[in-house]
Amino acid sequence: MKIAVLGTGTVGRTLAGALSGIGHDVVLGTRDPQATLGRSGPAATGAQPFSEWHAANQHIPLETFADAADEAELVVNATKGAGALAALSLAGSANLAGKVLVDVSNALDSSQGMPPVLNPVNTDSLGERIQGAFPDARVVKTLNTMNAGLMVDPGRLAGGDHSVFVSGDDAGAKTVVTELLEALGHRDIIDLGDITSARGAEMMMPAWLRLWGVLGTVEFNFKIVR
């Protein structure tokens, strides 16, 4: 399957590498490819400079958001939540129409200090806003409740015995995403319901952030025990 991963941060790179590794034709999307390739210093998060990562992963092309989305059968939004709608607008409504759009981002607002807070929250969600802004896309919210390493390698923690959630209005799109999650090694995949249920998955992020502070590691996830 042709997959466009929008976003060149840790999450985008990790997903692109893993999806390519299981046989998909993957392209990374960014606002300005030349500017992105010119980043030779470490990222704010301490991640490897993008230029170094790309030199080791030249089989994954880097294109504009629009070009990446245009060629894809499935699009992954791995941009920062605060900039997701703007990035997807650059990708273009026509290039997203009819396609599965997987949203793994969190709408975190750090303008009032740390830890960041969710915005929107409670009566709305970023997943819903993306679906509302791009009504012809088939939006599925998933993977936002764990770090990038666990997204693509759930077996590294508790043998993969932890939970991942999916939310979306389109049953067929959720089936496609569930199959991708299974291919990545996820075993406990819970369908929360329509896109409004993304509120619940997104509202797990404040708890996740507090747990990170207490545990001192991002190597953890939620498990729903029946």
GIBEL-V862509 format. One record per pair of residues at least 24 apart in sequence whose ideal C-beta (glycine too) atoms are under 7 Angstrom apart, sorted by the first residue. I is the first residue (numbers start at 1). J is the second residue. If there is no record, write none. Layout:
i->I j->J
i->I j->J
This chain:
i->1 j->73
i->1 j->74
i->2 j->71
i->2 j->72
i->2 j->73
i->3 j->72
i->3 j->74
i->3 j->76
i->4 j->29
i->4 j->68
i->4 j->69
i->4 j->71
i->4 j->72
i->4 j->75
i->4 j->76
i->5 j->29
i->5 j->76
i->5 j->78
i->6 j->65
i->6 j->68
i->6 j->75
i->6 j->76
i->6 j->77
i->6 j->78
i->6 j->79
i->6 j->87
i->6 j->91
i->7 j->78
i->7 j->79
i->8 j->36
i->8 j->50
i->9 j->43
i->10 j->45
i->10 j->47
i->10 j->148
i->11 j->78
i->11 j->104
i->11 j->148
i->12 j->78
i->13 j->53
i->14 j->148
i->14 j->149
i->14 j->151
i->14 j->152
i->15 j->76
i->15 j->78
i->15 j->151
i->15 j->152
i->16 j->60
i->17 j->57
i->18 j->152
i->18 j->184
i->20 j->59
i->20 j->60
i->22 j->183
i->26 j->60
i->27 j->60
i->27 j->61
i->27 j->63
i->27 j->68
i->27 j->71
i->28 j->60
i->28 j->62
i->28 j->68
i->29 j->63
i->29 j->64
i->29 j->65
i->29 j->68
i->29 j->69
i->29 j->91
i->30 j->62
i->30 j->65
i->31 j->65
i->31 j->90
i->33 j->62
i->33 j->63
i->33 j->64
i->36 j->62
i->37 j->62
i->65 j->90
i->65 j->91
i->66 j->90
i->66 j->91
i->66 j->92
i->66 j->95
i->69 j->95
i->69 j->96
i->70 j->95
i->72 j->99
i->73 j->99
i->74 j->99
i->74 j->100
i->74 j->102
i->74 j->176
i->75 j->99
i->75 j->101
i->76 j->102
i->76 j->104
i->77 j->101
i->77 j->102
i->77 j->103
i->77 j->104
i->77 j->105
i->78 j->104
i->78 j->105
i->79 j->105
i->80 j->105
i->81 j->105
i->81 j->106
i->81 j->107
i->81 j->108
i->81 j->126
i->82 j->107
i->82 j->109
i->84 j->126
i->84 j->130
i->85 j->129
i->85 j->130
i->85 j->133
i->88 j->130
i->88 j->134
i->93 j->134
i->93 j->136
i->96 j->134
i->96 j->137
i->97 j->136
i->97 j->137
i->98 j->136
i->99 j->137
i->99 j->138
i->100 j->138
i->100 j->140
i->100 j->173
i->100 j->176
i->100 j->177
i->101 j->130
i->101 j->134
i->101 j->137
i->101 j->138
i->101 j->139
i->102 j->140
i->102 j->142
i->102 j->177
i->103 j->127
i->103 j->130
i->103 j->139
i->103 j->141
i->104 j->142
i->104 j->143
i->104 j->144
i->105 j->144
i->106 j->144
i->106 j->202
i->106 j->205
i->107 j->202
i->108 j->205
i->115 j->209
i->118 j->202
i->118 j->203
i->118 j->205
i->118 j->206
i->121 j->203
i->122 j->199
i->125 j->198
i->125 j->199
i->125 j->202
i->126 j->202
i->127 j->167
i->127 j->195
i->127 j->198
i->127 j->202
i->128 j->195
i->128 j->196
i->128 j->198
i->131 j->169
i->131 j->195
i->138 j->170
i->138 j->173
i->139 j->168
i->139 j->195
i->140 j->166
i->140 j->167
i->140 j->168
i->140 j->173
i->140 j->174
i->140 j->177
i->141 j->167
i->141 j->168
i->141 j->195
i->141 j->198
i->141 j->201
i->142 j->166
i->142 j->177
i->142 j->181
i->144 j->201
i->144 j->202
i->144 j->205
i->145 j->201
i->145 j->204
i->145 j->208
i->145 j->221
i->145 j->222
i->146 j->221
i->147 j->218
i->150 j->221
i->152 j->184
i->153 j->185
i->154 j->185
i->154 j->186
i->155 j->185
i->157 j->219
i->157 j->221
i->160 j->185
i->160 j->186
i->160 j->187
i->161 j->187
i->161 j->188
i->161 j->223
i->162 j->188
i->162 j->221
i->162 j->222
i->162 j->223
i->163 j->188
i->163 j->190
i->163 j->222
i->163 j->223
i->163 j->224
i->164 j->188
i->164 j->189
i->165 j->190
i->165 j->192
i->165 j->201
i->166 j->191
i->166 j->192
i->167 j->192
i->167 j->193
i->167 j->194
i->167 j->195
i->167 j->197
i->167 j->198
i->167 j->201
i->168 j->194
i->168 j->195
i->169 j->194
i->169 j->195
i->190 j->224
